[in-house]
Amino acid sequence: MASTEQKPLADPIADKRRVASAIARAKAKDARLRLMKERNENYLAEHRDEPQAYEELPGDLGGSAAE
């Protein structure tokens, strides 16, 4: 048998606040990711022309580890 009781209506103000909060968190996360990407691209651009550190090591330190 179907129940005659109705579910209480959701609070539209609280729903709007949750949505606004989720949007704000998403925007902040997007900004952080964009900043990280920009920093990474700048770092890679700065270090692109530098020789590799392991190529500069003398003798056995720069050799292969196949021994």
mmCIF file as gemmi writes it, N, C-alpha and C atoms, coordinates in Angstrom:
data_model
loop_
_atom_site.group_PDB
_atom_site.id
_atom_site.type_symbol
_atom_site.label_atom_id
_atom_site.label_alt_id
_atom_site.label_comp_id
_atom_site.label_asym_id
_atom_site.label_entity_id
_atom_site.label_seq_id
_atom_site.pdbx_PDB_ins_code
_atom_site.Cartn_x
_atom_site.Cartn_y
_atom_site.Cartn_z
_atom_site.occupancy
_atom_site.B_iso_or_equiv
_atom_site.pdbx_formal_charge
_atom_site.auth_seq_id
_atom_site.auth_asym_id
_atom_site.pdbx_PDB_model_num
ATOM 1 N N . MET Axp A 1 ? 0.826 -1.171 0 1 0 ? 1 A 1
ATOM 2 C CA . MET Axp A 1 ? 0 0 0 1 0 ? 1 A 1
ATOM 3 C C . MET Axp A 1 ? 0.882 1.25 0 1 0 ? 1 A 1
ATOM 4 N N . ALA Axp A 2 ? 0.429 2.27 -0.682 1 0 ? 2 A 1
ATOM 5 C CA . ALA Axp A 2 ? 1.173 3.518 -0.775 1 0 ? 2 A 1
ATOM 6 C C . ALA Axp A 2 ? 0.995 4.319 0.506 1 0 ? 2 A 1
ATOM 7 N N . SER Axp A 3 ? 2.04 4.926 0.927 1 0 ? 3 A 1
ATOM 8 C CA . SER Axp A 3 ? 1.991 5.741 2.128 1 0 ? 3 A 1
ATOM 9 C C . SER Axp A 3 ? 1.429 7.116 1.793 1 0 ? 3 A 1
ATOM 10 N N . THR Axp A 4 ? 0.623 7.636 2.676 1 0 ? 4 A 1
ATOM 11 C CA . THR Axp A 4 ? 0.039 8.959 2.448 1 0 ? 4 A 1
ATOM 12 C C . THR Axp A 4 ? 0.948 10.062 2.992 1 0 ? 4 A 1
ATOM 13 N N . GLU Axp A 5 ? 2.009 9.664 3.647 1 0 ? 5 A 1
ATOM 14 C CA . GLU Axp A 5 ? 2.938 10.666 4.185 1 0 ? 5 A 1
ATOM 15 C C . GLU Axp A 5 ? 3.806 11.213 3.055 1 0 ? 5 A 1
ATOM 16 N N . GLN Axp A 6 ? 4.041 12.5 3.107 1 0 ? 6 A 1
ATOM 17 C CA . GLN Axp A 6 ? 4.904 13.13 2.115 1 0 ? 6 A 1
ATOM 18 C C . GLN Axp A 6 ? 6.275 13.389 2.738 1 0 ? 6 A 1
ATOM 19 N N . LYS Axp A 7 ? 7.281 13.314 1.887 1 0 ? 7 A 1
ATOM 20 C CA . LYS Axp A 7 ? 8.632 13.63 2.358 1 0 ? 7 A 1
ATOM 21 C C . LYS Axp A 7 ? 8.733 15.131 2.588 1 0 ? 7 A 1
ATOM 22 N N . PRO Axp A 8 ? 9.449 15.533 3.598 1 0 ? 8 A 1
ATOM 23 C CA . PRO Axp A 8 ? 9.619 16.977 3.799 1 0 ? 8 A 1
ATOM 24 C C . PRO Axp A 8 ? 10.405 17.562 2.622 1 0 ? 8 A 1
ATOM 25 N N . LEU Axp A 9 ? 10.03 18.759 2.231 1 0 ? 9 A 1
ATOM 26 C CA . LEU Axp A 9 ? 10.703 19.418 1.115 1 0 ? 9 A 1
ATOM 27 C C . LEU Axp A 9 ? 12.124 19.8 1.521 1 0 ? 9 A 1
ATOM 28 N N . ALA Axp A 10 ? 13.013 19.723 0.577 1 0 ? 10 A 1
ATOM 29 C CA . ALA Axp A 10 ? 14.399 20.105 0.84 1 0 ? 10 A 1
ATOM 30 C C . ALA Axp A 10 ? 14.461 21.614 1.028 1 0 ? 10 A 1
ATOM 31 N N . ASP Axp A 11 ? 15.396 22.033 1.808 1 0 ? 11 A 1
ATOM 32 C CA . ASP Axp A 11 ? 15.575 23.459 2.071 1 0 ? 11 A 1
ATOM 33 C C . ASP Axp A 11 ? 16.271 24.101 0.868 1 0 ? 11 A 1
ATOM 34 N N . PRO Axp A 12 ? 15.558 24.921 0.087 1 0 ? 12 A 1
ATOM 35 C CA . PRO Axp A 12 ? 16.164 25.495 -1.118 1 0 ? 12 A 1
ATOM 36 C C . PRO Axp A 12 ? 17.311 26.447 -0.804 1 0 ? 12 A 1
ATOM 37 N N . ILE Axp A 13 ? 17.264 27.119 0.326 1 0 ? 13 A 1
ATOM 38 C CA . ILE Axp A 13 ? 18.349 28.035 0.712 1 0 ? 13 A 1
ATOM 39 C C . ILE Axp A 13 ? 19.616 27.232 0.987 1 0 ? 13 A 1
ATOM 40 N N . ALA Axp A 14 ? 19.488 26.149 1.731 1 0 ? 14 A 1
ATOM 41 C CA . ALA Axp A 14 ? 20.647 25.311 2.046 1 0 ? 14 A 1
ATOM 42 C C . ALA Axp A 14 ? 21.207 24.684 0.77 1 0 ? 14 A 1
ATOM 43 N N . ASP Axp A 15 ? 20.314 24.275 -0.135 1 0 ? 15 A 1
ATOM 44 C CA . ASP Axp A 15 ? 20.768 23.707 -1.404 1 0 ? 15 A 1
ATOM 45 C C . ASP Axp A 15 ? 21.565 24.732 -2.197 1 0 ? 15 A 1
ATOM 46 N N . LYS Axp A 16 ? 21.086 25.959 -2.25 1 0 ? 16 A 1
ATOM 47 C CA . LYS Axp A 16 ? 21.797 27.019 -2.972 1 0 ? 16 A 1
ATOM 48 C C . LYS Axp A 16 ? 23.157 27.292 -2.347 1 0 ? 16 A 1
ATOM 49 N N . ARG Axp A 17 ? 23.203 27.253 -1.017 1 0 ? 17 A 1
ATOM 50 C CA . ARG Axp A 17 ? 24.483 27.475 -0.329 1 0 ? 17 A 1
ATOM 51 C C . ARG Axp A 17 ? 25.47 26.354 -0.631 1 0 ? 17 A 1
ATOM 52 N N . ARG Axp A 18 ? 24.974 25.122 -0.655 1 0 ? 18 A 1
ATOM 53 C CA . ARG Axp A 18 ? 25.847 23.983 -0.973 1 0 ? 18 A 1
ATOM 54 C C . ARG Axp A 18 ? 26.373 24.084 -2.404 1 0 ? 18 A 1
ATOM 55 N N . VAL Axp A 19 ? 25.492 24.475 -3.314 1 0 ? 19 A 1
ATOM 56 C CA . VAL Axp A 19 ? 25.9 24.623 -4.711 1 0 ? 19 A 1
ATOM 57 C C . VAL Axp A 19 ? 26.919 25.75 -4.841 1 0 ? 19 A 1
ATOM 58 N N . ALA Axp A 20 ? 26.65 26.879 -4.193 1 0 ? 20 A 1
ATOM 59 C CA . ALA Axp A 20 ? 27.575 28.01 -4.248 1 0 ? 20 A 1
ATOM 60 C C . ALA Axp A 20 ? 28.926 27.634 -3.647 1 0 ? 20 A 1
ATOM 61 N N . SER Axp A 21 ? 28.895 26.875 -2.559 1 0 ? 21 A 1
ATOM 62 C CA . SER Axp A 21 ? 30.132 26.438 -1.925 1 0 ? 21 A 1
ATOM 63 C C . SER Axp A 21 ? 30.908 25.486 -2.835 1 0 ? 21 A 1
ATOM 64 N N . ALA Axp A 22 ? 30.206 24.587 -3.471 1 0 ? 22 A 1
ATOM 65 C CA . ALA Axp A 22 ? 30.858 23.652 -4.391 1 0 ? 22 A 1
ATOM 66 C C . ALA Axp A 22 ? 31.455 24.39 -5.585 1 0 ? 22 A 1
ATOM 67 N N . ILE Axp A 23 ? 30.748 25.394 -6.085 1 0 ? 23 A 1
ATOM 68 C CA . ILE Axp A 23 ? 31.266 26.187 -7.206 1 0 ? 23 A 1
ATOM 69 C C . ILE Axp A 23 ? 32.516 26.938 -6.779 1 0 ? 23 A 1
ATOM 70 N N . ALA Axp A 24 ? 32.497 27.525 -5.595 1 0 ? 24 A 1
ATOM 71 C CA . ALA Axp A 24 ? 33.657 28.266 -5.096 1 0 ? 24 A 1
ATOM 72 C C . ALA Axp A 24 ? 34.859 27.337 -4.934 1 0 ? 24 A 1
ATOM 73 N N . ARG Axp A 25 ? 34.627 26.125 -4.391 1 0 ? 25 A 1
ATOM 74 C CA . ARG Axp A 25 ? 35.729 25.161 -4.245 1 0 ? 25 A 1
ATOM 75 C C . ARG Axp A 25 ? 36.28 24.754 -5.601 1 0 ? 25 A 1
ATOM 76 N N . ALA Axp A 26 ? 35.405 24.554 -6.573 1 0 ? 26 A 1
ATOM 77 C CA . ALA Axp A 26 ? 35.846 24.163 -7.916 1 0 ? 26 A 1
ATOM 78 C C . ALA Axp A 26 ? 36.66 25.274 -8.571 1 0 ? 26 A 1
ATOM 79 N N . LYS Axp A 27 ? 36.227 26.508 -8.403 1 0 ? 27 A 1
ATOM 80 C CA . LYS Axp A 27 ? 36.973 27.641 -8.967 1 0 ? 27 A 1
ATOM 81 C C . LYS Axp A 27 ? 38.341 27.771 -8.31 1 0 ? 27 A 1
ATOM 82 N N . ALA Axp A 28 ? 38.408 27.593 -7.003 1 0 ? 28 A 1
ATOM 83 C CA . ALA Axp A 28 ? 39.683 27.676 -6.298 1 0 ? 28 A 1
ATOM 84 C C . ALA Axp A 28 ? 40.617 26.553 -6.748 1 0 ? 28 A 1
ATOM 85 N N . LYS Axp A 29 ? 40.082 25.358 -6.902 1 0 ? 29 A 1
ATOM 86 C CA . LYS Axp A 29 ? 40.892 24.229 -7.354 1 0 ? 29 A 1
ATOM 87 C C . LYS Axp A 29 ? 41.415 24.486 -8.766 1 0 ? 29 A 1
ATOM 88 N N . ASP Axp A 30 ? 40.558 25 -9.631 1 0 ? 30 A 1
ATOM 89 C CA . ASP Axp A 30 ? 40.958 25.312 -11.001 1 0 ? 30 A 1
ATOM 90 C C . ASP Axp A 30 ? 42.08 26.343 -11.002 1 0 ? 30 A 1
ATOM 91 N N . ALA Axp A 31 ? 41.957 27.371 -10.165 1 0 ? 31 A 1
ATOM 92 C CA . ALA Axp A 31 ? 42.997 28.403 -10.081 1 0 ? 31 A 1
ATOM 93 C C . ALA Axp A 31 ? 44.32 27.803 -9.603 1 0 ? 31 A 1
ATOM 94 N N . ARG Axp A 32 ? 44.256 26.914 -8.603 1 0 ? 32 A 1
ATOM 95 C CA . ARG Axp A 32 ? 45.48 26.273 -8.106 1 0 ? 32 A 1
ATOM 96 C C . ARG Axp A 32 ? 46.136 25.424 -9.193 1 0 ? 32 A 1
ATOM 97 N N . LEU Axp A 33 ? 45.319 24.669 -9.928 1 0 ? 33 A 1
ATOM 98 C CA . LEU Axp A 33 ? 45.858 23.818 -10.991 1 0 ? 33 A 1
ATOM 99 C C . LEU Axp A 33 ? 46.477 24.644 -12.113 1 0 ? 33 A 1
ATOM 100 N N . ARG Axp A 34 ? 45.837 25.754 -12.471 1 0 ? 34 A 1
ATOM 101 C CA . ARG Axp A 34 ? 46.392 26.636 -13.499 1 0 ? 34 A 1
ATOM 102 C C . ARG Axp A 34 ? 47.734 27.209 -13.052 1 0 ? 34 A 1
ATOM 103 N N . LEU Axp A 35 ? 47.821 27.616 -11.789 1 0 ? 35 A 1
ATOM 104 C CA . LEU Axp A 35 ? 49.069 28.16 -11.254 1 0 ? 35 A 1
ATOM 105 C C . LEU Axp A 35 ? 50.162 27.102 -11.252 1 0 ? 35 A 1
ATOM 106 N N . MET Axp A 36 ? 49.818 25.886 -10.833 1 0 ? 36 A 1
ATOM 107 C CA . MET Axp A 36 ? 50.802 24.793 -10.845 1 0 ? 36 A 1
ATOM 108 C C . MET Axp A 36 ? 51.285 24.512 -12.269 1 0 ? 36 A 1
ATOM 109 N N . LYS Axp A 37 ? 50.379 24.513 -13.224 1 0 ? 37 A 1
ATOM 110 C CA . LYS Axp A 37 ? 50.745 24.266 -14.611 1 0 ? 37 A 1
ATOM 111 C C . LYS Axp A 37 ? 51.679 25.361 -15.12 1 0 ? 37 A 1
ATOM 112 N N . GLU Axp A 38 ? 51.354 26.614 -14.809 1 0 ? 38 A 1
ATOM 113 C CA . GLU Axp A 38 ? 52.193 27.724 -15.239 1 0 ? 38 A 1
ATOM 114 C C . GLU Axp A 38 ? 53.588 27.638 -14.614 1 0 ? 38 A 1
ATOM 115 N N . ARG Axp A 39 ? 53.641 27.322 -13.321 1 0 ? 39 A 1
ATOM 116 C CA . ARG Axp A 39 ? 54.942 27.186 -12.653 1 0 ? 39 A 1
ATOM 117 C C . ARG Axp A 39 ? 55.758 26.043 -13.264 1 0 ? 39 A 1
ATOM 118 N N . ASN Axp A 40 ? 55.093 24.936 -13.563 1 0 ? 40 A 1
ATOM 119 C CA . ASN Axp A 40 ? 55.776 23.794 -14.154 1 0 ? 40 A 1
ATOM 120 C C . ASN Axp A 40 ? 56.319 24.157 -15.535 1 0 ? 40 A 1
ATOM 121 N N . GLU Axp A 41 ? 55.517 24.84 -16.349 1 0 ? 41 A 1
ATOM 122 C CA . GLU Axp A 41 ? 55.967 25.242 -17.682 1 0 ? 41 A 1
ATOM 123 C C . GLU Axp A 41 ? 57.148 26.197 -17.583 1 0 ? 41 A 1
ATOM 124 N N . ASN Axp A 42 ? 57.109 27.136 -16.639 1 0 ? 42 A 1
ATOM 125 C CA . ASN Axp A 42 ? 58.228 28.06 -16.441 1 0 ? 42 A 1
ATOM 126 C C . ASN Axp A 42 ? 59.486 27.311 -16.012 1 0 ? 42 A 1
ATOM 127 N N . TYR Axp A 43 ? 59.34 26.362 -15.092 1 0 ? 43 A 1
ATOM 128 C CA . TYR Axp A 43 ? 60.474 25.567 -14.625 1 0 ? 43 A 1
ATOM 129 C C . TYR Axp A 43 ? 61.093 24.791 -15.784 1 0 ? 43 A 1
ATOM 130 N N . LEU Axp A 44 ? 60.26 24.135 -16.577 1 0 ? 44 A 1
ATOM 131 C CA . LEU Axp A 44 ? 60.768 23.351 -17.695 1 0 ? 44 A 1
ATOM 132 C C . LEU Axp A 44 ? 61.45 24.249 -18.722 1 0 ? 44 A 1
ATOM 133 N N . ALA Axp A 45 ? 60.911 25.434 -18.96 1 0 ? 45 A 1
ATOM 134 C CA . ALA Axp A 45 ? 61.519 26.362 -19.91 1 0 ? 45 A 1
ATOM 135 C C . ALA Axp A 45 ? 62.889 26.827 -19.415 1 0 ? 45 A 1
ATOM 136 N N . GLU Axp A 46 ? 63.003 27.065 -18.114 1 0 ? 46 A 1
ATOM 137 C CA . GLU Axp A 46 ? 64.28 27.507 -17.544 1 0 ? 46 A 1
ATOM 138 C C . GLU Axp A 46 ? 65.338 26.416 -17.597 1 0 ? 46 A 1
ATOM 139 N N . HIS Axp A 47 ? 64.944 25.158 -17.454 1 0 ? 47 A 1
ATOM 140 C CA . HIS Axp A 47 ? 65.896 24.057 -17.361 1 0 ? 47 A 1
ATOM 141 C C . HIS Axp A 47 ? 66.043 23.27 -18.656 1 0 ? 47 A 1
ATOM 142 N N . ARG Axp A 48 ? 65.43 23.723 -19.706 1 0 ? 48 A 1
ATOM 143 C CA . ARG Axp A 48 ? 65.447 22.998 -20.981 1 0 ? 48 A 1
ATOM 144 C C . ARG Axp A 48 ? 66.857 22.892 -21.56 1 0 ? 48 A 1
ATOM 145 N N . ASP Axp A 49 ? 67.64 23.982 -21.476 1 0 ? 49 A 1
ATOM 146 C CA . ASP Axp A 49 ? 68.953 24.01 -22.11 1 0 ? 49 A 1
ATOM 147 C C . ASP Axp A 49 ? 70.087 23.591 -21.182 1 0 ? 49 A 1
ATOM 148 N N . GLU Axp A 50 ? 69.775 23.255 -19.941 1 0 ? 50 A 1
ATOM 149 C CA . GLU Axp A 50 ? 70.819 22.851 -18.998 1 0 ? 50 A 1
ATOM 150 C C . GLU Axp A 50 ? 71.227 21.404 -19.258 1 0 ? 50 A 1
ATOM 151 N N . PRO Axp A 51 ? 72.538 21.109 -19.161 1 0 ? 51 A 1
ATOM 152 C CA . PRO Axp A 51 ? 72.972 19.708 -19.309 1 0 ? 51 A 1
ATOM 153 C C . PRO Axp A 51 ? 72.48 18.879 -18.128 1 0 ? 51 A 1
ATOM 154 N N . GLN Axp A 52 ? 72.308 17.609 -18.351 1 0 ? 52 A 1
ATOM 155 C CA . GLN Axp A 52 ? 71.842 16.722 -17.29 1 0 ? 52 A 1
ATOM 156 C C . GLN Axp A 52 ? 72.929 16.578 -16.227 1 0 ? 52 A 1
ATOM 157 N N . ALA Axp A 53 ? 72.54 16.563 -14.968 1 0 ? 53 A 1
ATOM 158 C CA . ALA Axp A 53 ? 73.492 16.507 -13.858 1 0 ? 53 A 1
ATOM 159 C C . ALA Axp A 53 ? 74.29 15.212 -13.883 1 0 ? 53 A 1
ATOM 160 N N . TYR Axp A 54 ? 73.673 14.094 -14.248 1 0 ? 54 A 1
ATOM 161 C CA . TYR Axp A 54 ? 74.388 12.819 -14.222 1 0 ? 54 A 1
ATOM 162 C C . TYR Axp A 54 ? 75.43 12.74 -15.327 1 0 ? 54 A 1
ATOM 163 N N . GLU Axp A 55 ? 75.314 13.537 -16.368 1 0 ? 55 A 1
ATOM 164 C CA . GLU Axp A 55 ? 76.312 13.534 -17.432 1 0 ? 55 A 1
ATOM 165 C C . GLU Axp A 55 ? 77.581 14.248 -16.994 1 0 ? 55 A 1
ATOM 166 N N . GLU Axp A 56 ? 77.502 15.083 -15.977 1 0 ? 56 A 1
ATOM 167 C CA . GLU Axp A 56 ? 78.646 15.854 -15.518 1 0 ? 56 A 1
ATOM 168 C C . GLU Axp A 56 ? 79.43 15.146 -14.421 1 0 ? 56 A 1
ATOM 169 N N . LEU Axp A 57 ? 78.958 14.031 -13.913 1 0 ? 57 A 1
ATOM 170 C CA . LEU Axp A 57 ? 79.637 13.348 -12.822 1 0 ? 57 A 1
ATOM 171 C C . LEU Axp A 57 ? 80.9 12.666 -13.322 1 0 ? 57 A 1
ATOM 172 N N . PRO Axp A 58 ? 81.988 12.743 -12.544 1 0 ? 58 A 1
ATOM 173 C CA . PRO Axp A 58 ? 83.262 12.14 -12.96 1 0 ? 58 A 1
ATOM 174 C C . PRO Axp A 58 ? 83.291 10.627 -12.741 1 0 ? 58 A 1
ATOM 175 N N . GLY Axp A 59 ? 84.027 9.935 -13.574 1 0 ? 59 A 1
ATOM 176 C CA . GLY Axp A 59 ? 84.336 8.512 -13.414 1 0 ? 59 A 1
ATOM 177 C C . GLY Axp A 59 ? 83.155 7.615 -13.177 1 0 ? 59 A 1
ATOM 178 N N . ASP Axp A 60 ? 83.263 6.772 -12.142 1 0 ? 60 A 1
ATOM 179 C CA . ASP Axp A 60 ? 82.254 5.747 -11.858 1 0 ? 60 A 1
ATOM 180 C C . ASP Axp A 60 ? 80.905 6.339 -11.466 1 0 ? 60 A 1
ATOM 181 N N . LEU Axp A 61 ? 80.906 7.539 -10.957 1 0 ? 61 A 1
ATOM 182 C CA . LEU Axp A 61 ? 79.647 8.124 -10.519 1 0 ? 61 A 1
ATOM 183 C C . LEU Axp A 61 ? 78.711 8.382 -11.693 1 0 ? 61 A 1
ATOM 184 N N . GLY Axp A 62 ? 79.272 8.671 -12.853 1 0 ? 62 A 1
ATOM 185 C CA . GLY Axp A 62 ? 78.437 8.964 -13.997 1 0 ? 62 A 1
ATOM 186 C C . GLY Axp A 62 ? 78.233 7.753 -14.896 1 0 ? 62 A 1
ATOM 187 N N . GLY Axp A 63 ? 78.849 6.628 -14.576 1 0 ? 63 A 1
ATOM 188 C CA . GLY Axp A 63 ? 78.752 5.43 -15.406 1 0 ? 63 A 1
ATOM 189 C C . GLY Axp A 63 ? 77.463 4.689 -15.207 1 0 ? 63 A 1
ATOM 190 N N . SER Axp A 64 ? 77.345 3.582 -15.917 1 0 ? 64 A 1
ATOM 191 C CA . SER Axp A 64 ? 76.123 2.777 -15.8 1 0 ? 64 A 1
ATOM 192 C C . SER Axp A 64 ? 76.175 1.926 -14.542 1 0 ? 64 A 1
ATOM 193 N N . ALA Axp A 65 ? 75.018 1.482 -14.112 1 0 ? 65 A 1
ATOM 194 C CA . ALA Axp A 65 ? 74.909 0.68 -12.897 1 0 ? 65 A 1
ATOM 195 C C . ALA Axp A 65 ? 74.775 -0.807 -13.259 1 0 ? 65 A 1
ATOM 196 N N . ALA Axp A 66 ? 75.251 -1.213 -14.429 1 0 ? 66 A 1
ATOM 197 C CA . ALA Axp A 66 ? 75.089 -2.586 -14.898 1 0 ? 66 A 1
ATOM 198 C C . ALA Axp A 66 ? 76.154 -3.529 -14.336 1 0 ? 66 A 1
ATOM 199 N N . GLU Axp A 67 ? 77.024 -3.022 -13.499 1 0 ? 67 A 1
ATOM 200 C CA . GLU Axp A 67 ? 78.117 -3.853 -12.962 1 0 ? 67 A 1
ATOM 201 C C . GLU Axp A 67 ? 77.654 -4.889 -11.991 1 0 ? 67 A 1
